Amino acid sequence: METQLAILGGGPGGYAAAFLAADLGMQVTVVDVEPTLGGVCLLRGCIPSKALLHVAKAMGEVQHLSDWGVSFSPPKIDPQALRARKNQVVATLTNGLGQLSKKRQVRVVRARATFENSQTLRLEPVGNQPLEDDRLTFGHCILATGSSPTRLKALEPPSARVMDSTAALDLPDIPETLLVIGGGYIGLEMGTVYAALGSRVSVVEMTDGLLPGADRDLVKPLHKRLERDFEAIWLNTKVTSLAEKKNAIEVSMEGPEGAKTQRFSRVLVAVGRRPNSAGLGLENTKVQIDAKGFVTVDRQQRTADPRIFAIGDVAGEPMLAHKAAHEGKVAVEVLAGHAATFEPRAIPAVVFTDPEIAWAGLTETEAKRQGRRIETAVFPWAASGRAQSVGRPEGLTKWIIDSETERVVGCGIVGVGAGDLIGEAVVAIEFGAHLRDLTDSIHPHPTLCETLGFAAEVYFGTATDLYRPRKKA
Ligand code: NAD
């Protein structure tokens, strides 16, 4: 088989690149081991977890209505129906991708591929599906193989009770107790799902705070709520061993209060992800890999091999689907001869917990680490009419501002729907908005997106609903 452009990996990076390349007139072949396009994000990541988090959020909201004088009887959960509905969401979207690839005449080959050289992929069949050919020669290739959960030897007894994110999303049952190892994105999102379904969830995090990459003021309201919803949150604590016992996993931990041992019905290990760059035959090409296993790329997504580009999780942090898709489009535009580069001012990050945490551009912590002259302007949601009327005043909206230019360089939000609100901040940062642009833009009332305008007013000491005079320099 021959193709003008081969794309190895059919996740959000790979299929976005494939579809754009086809739209621009290229002849494209996507190779993936899975029977459908979608990658980790759609098949066993972002989408199924958001379907389950939707249920968790609805259950939380119904519970919270008792504060307003409306009570319901405790929910009855049918895990089989829940699983089926989640799987239906995934099937609808993967079918859609199948149709879109057919319409665009993108060839999708199910196979395990390895590089024989810089122009040829060797293909091995997956399952019993025969292959038309065992080689695919290409003009160019985009490597979009993604990442896999990090495995730690000490955390891996051969037990189905010890799950990674894929197993946890399959929802094998609703365990009485669940220990989540790792207080990052996956641990907190999946912990939220299981806690809503009725498990008693504990989290063990080795650093001194949940979500180590986020600003502490954003994490605080989430931490407070999780202290209520979870059984325990152990910080500065390391798991030293796991052992299988009858109907339980015995976990040994070491933390500030010394060593302890406790049993849990199930354990979820969510201690990060690593790039899928091994076992691909990259040594038969000129592609270079760094010490962490990421493929080295330039700002046009070129690897050291002139015929091979790389995008998404395999090409570096942050490991986020929207960053992968954007990089995929840059790579294709470069191949099409356009002057494209990947140099975003703001890559948004969203943790879909309750409340959600979202940030974009420079974080306050990172700005301080860089010694950059910045100011912050914070609007607490307790002063927002909308936040009060939905009973969720614990949020905050914060701009990070360049002290000299008064332009926004970063934004952080914690609160319900923060993930949707961050979109405005991304546009503002990308456009190099001045704080005046934000105060001059009329935001709809009463909404939570108003808080972005209000936070800009806080900078000038003129927020209507907050008395916070501007400090004299
Ligand atoms: P993560 O990097 O977000 O969190 C891992 C956490 O585990 C960290 O807080 C780390 O300090 C902790 N940790 C590491 N080793 C540990 C140990 N031995 N004991 C206790 N704690 C330990 O990683 P993740 O949650 O596995 O997610 C992986 C990646 O997937 C994320 O970085 C993110 O890019 C992506 N993801 C994104 C979303 C989203 O966008 N909403 C959701 C899920 C995953």
Boltz pocket constraint, residues with backbone or C-beta under 6 A from the ligand:
constraints:
  - pocket:
      binder: B
      contacts: [[A, 152], [A, 181], [A, 182], [A, 183], [A, 184], [A, 185], [A, 186], [A, 187], [A, 189], [A, 204], [A, 205], [A, 206], [A, 207], [A, 209], [A, 210], [A, 211], [A, 212], [A, 237], [A, 238], [A, 239], [A, 270], [A, 271], [A, 272], [A, 273], [A, 318], [A, 319], [A, 320], [A, 349], [A, 350], [A, 351], [A, 352]]
      max_distance: 6.0
